[in-house]
């Protein structure tokens, strides 16, 4: 867990650093209460070709949006992940109070589009939820349209099964597709294919990874 969290945090701090620079160039100097990013996380330590799109940075309400299947990750991995966010001063979107229906509503779509970073926690039963698949479609749209940063985390699932829609993940996906329209299935397939190509983190052995990075 430590490695993917560090990467998300580093990208978040870099995002904040660029936004602060943009703000300082177009507005009066910040007050003494404002904070600037650590020098160790300056743009010189990251690819100079990347910068947060203004269309995204000026409208963000949340730092991180997480898309996940609650029954797989909520009680263990996700709780630790979210605690680390709060500890680092990062504001994640929490959807505990949103009533879930057949499809994602405008409130959730707005939360996705107003988040700087989206984390997709791909687990065994992720594709069993039409809700999760619809979230994924919206996230990948935001990646293309707004330049949203997307991280893929493979939690106790083989990344190749996600990419090829095979194995247990593929079987679950096919079951969810039953009686759905071709257009809907097509959107889901495309979104899964796109997220599977993102350089992600394989956490099938996340507890071992956690203990090794914290020792």
Residue pairs with C-beta under 8 A, 6 or more apart in sequence:
1 77
1 80
1 81
1 84
1 203
1 206
1 209
1 210
1 213
2 209
2 210
2 213
2 214
3 201
3 209
3 213
4 151
4 153
4 201
4 203
5 81
5 84
7 151
7 201
8 64
8 117
8 119
8 151
9 84
9 88
9 90
10 41
11 117
11 149
11 151
12 63
12 64
12 90
12 116
12 117
13 37
13 38
13 41
14 37
14 41
14 43
14 46
15 52
15 57
15 116
15 117
15 149
16 37
17 36
17 37
17 41
17 42
17 43
18 43
18 51
18 52
18 57
19 52
19 57
20 30
20 34
20 36
20 37
22 54
22 57
23 30
24 30
52 116
52 147
53 146
53 147
55 146
55 147
56 116
56 142
56 146
56 147
56 148
57 116
59 113
59 114
60 114
60 115
60 116
61 111
61 114
61 115
62 91
62 92
62 93
62 111
62 114
62 115
62 116
63 85
63 90
63 91
63 92
63 115
63 116
63 117
64 85
64 90
64 91
64 92
64 93
64 115
64 116
64 117
64 118
64 119
65 92
65 93
65 111
65 112
65 115
65 117
65 118
65 119
65 139
66 78
66 81
66 82
66 92
66 93
66 118
66 119
66 120
66 121
67 118
67 119
67 120
67 121
67 132
67 135
67 136
67 139
68 74
68 78
68 120
68 121
68 123
68 126
68 132
69 121
69 123
69 124
69 125
69 126
69 128
69 129
69 132
70 78
71 125
72 121
72 123
72 124
72 125
72 126
72 155
72 156
73 121
73 123
73 155
77 121
77 155
77 203
77 206
78 121
80 210
82 92
82 94
85 91
85 92
86 92
93 111
93 115
95 108
95 111
98 105
98 107
98 108
100 131
102 130
103 130
103 131
103 134
104 131
104 134
104 135
104 138
108 135
109 138
112 118
112 135
112 138
112 139
112 142
113 138
113 142
113 146
115 148
116 148
116 149
117 148
117 149
117 150
117 151
118 139
118 142
118 143
118 148
118 149
118 150
118 151
119 150
119 151
119 153
120 136
120 139
120 150
120 151
120 152
120 153
120 195
121 153
121 155
122 152
122 153
122 154
122 155
122 157
122 159
122 162
122 169
122 195
122 200
123 155
123 156
123 157
124 156
124 157
124 168
124 169
124 172
125 172
126 132
126 157
126 169
126 172
127 133
127 169
127 172
127 173
127 176
127 188
127 192
128 172
128 175
128 176
129 176
130 176
130 180
133 176
133 188
133 191
133 192
136 188
136 191
136 192
136 195
137 187
137 188
137 190
137 191
139 148
139 150
139 191
139 195
140 150
140 190
140 191
140 194
140 195
142 148
143 149
143 150
143 194
150 195
150 198
151 198
151 200
151 201
152 195
152 196
152 198
152 199
152 200
152 201
153 200
153 201
153 203
154 162
154 200
154 201
154 202
154 203
154 204
155 203
155 204
155 206
156 203
156 204
156 206
157 168
157 169
157 204
158 167
158 169
158 204
159 196
159 200
159 202
160 166
160 167
161 167
161 168
161 169
161 170
162 169
162 192
162 195
162 196
163 193
163 196
163 197
164 170
165 173
165 174
165 189
165 192
173 188
173 192
176 188
177 185
177 188
203 209
